[in-house]
Amino acid sequence: MGRLKHRAFEAEEAKRRRTRLGDLTAHGADIFCRCNRCGHSAVLGLDMLLARFGPQQDVPGLGLFLRCRGCGSKDVATRPDWPCFDATGYHPTADVEVME
């Protein structure tokens, strides 16, 4: 039964459209980035990301282009930085860089 639920969940997720950078312009939300390896986090400005990647770039896919400046890992998770969310593990002095 577990495998059946897993397949149904994957099929449902495949139908959903990921949030794109262009979707966030009306809300003014920046992008919260967190390194899955060391826990460092940072907020990247939406305007800079829009100029670099364009409005069609999906937010979860941004992690593919980021590197943690704390440990050098490329395993970076991204999500909108909604003002109502508590940024658990947020360290304002740590940051990530966009890879060339």
C-alpha positions in Angstrom: 0.0 0.0 0.0 2.9 2.4 0.7 4.2 2.1 -2.9 0.7 2.9 -4.3 0.5 6.0 -2.1 4.0 7.1 -3.2 3.1 6.7 -6.9 -0.1 8.7 -6.4 1.8 11.4 -4.6 4.4 11.6 -7.4 1.7 11.8 -10.1 -0.1 14.6 -8.2 3.2 16.5 -7.7 4.0 16.3 -11.4 0.8 18.2 -12.2 1.7 21.1 -10.0 3.5 24.1 -11.4 6.5 25.3 -9.5 6.7 28.8 -8.2 8.7 31.0 -10.6 10.7 34.2 -9.9 8.1 36.2 -12.0 5.3 35.0 -9.6 7.0 36.7 -6.7 7.3 40.2 -8.2 3.8 41.2 -7.0 4.6 40.0 -3.5 8.2 41.5 -3.3 9.5 38.3 -1.7 13.2 37.6 -1.9 14.7 34.1 -2.0 15.8 32.3 1.2 18.7 29.9 0.6 19.9 27.3 3.0 22.9 25.0 2.7 21.8 21.4 3.3 25.3 20.4 4.2 26.4 23.0 6.9 23.2 24.9 7.6 24.4 28.3 6.6 21.6 30.5 5.1 21.2 33.8 3.3 18.5 35.8 1.5 19.2 36.7 -2.2 17.5 39.8 -3.7 14.7 39.1 -6.1 15.7 41.9 -8.5 19.2 40.5 -8.9 17.9 37.0 -9.5 15.4 38.2 -12.1 18.1 40.1 -14.0 20.3 37.0 -14.0 17.8 34.2 -14.6 14.6 35.8 -15.9 11.0 35.5 -14.6 10.5 31.9 -15.9 13.2 30.4 -13.6 11.5 28.2 -11.0 12.4 28.9 -7.4 13.4 25.3 -6.3 15.6 25.0 -9.4 17.7 28.0 -8.3 19.7 25.8 -6.0 21.4 24.2 -9.0 23.2 27.5 -9.6 24.2 28.3 -6.0 27.2 27.5 -3.9 27.5 28.0 -0.1 30.2 30.4 0.9 30.5 28.8 4.2 31.5 25.3 3.1 31.5 25.3 -0.7 28.7 22.9 -1.1 26.4 23.0 -4.1 23.6 21.4 -2.1 21.5 24.5 -1.5 17.8 24.6 -1.0 15.8 27.6 -2.1 12.3 28.9 -1.3 10.5 32.3 -1.2 11.4 34.4 1.8 7.8 35.1 2.9 7.8 37.6 5.8 5.4 35.3 7.8 7.8 32.3 7.9 10.2 31.8 10.7 13.6 31.3 9.1 14.8 28.5 11.4 18.6 28.4 11.3 18.9 31.8 9.7 22.4 33.3 9.9 22.5 36.8 8.4 26.3 36.8 8.2 26.5 33.7 6.0 25.7 33.9 2.3 25.8 31.9 -0.9 27.2 32.9 -4.3 25.8 32.5 -7.8 28.1 30.2 -9.7 29.4 31.4 -13.1 
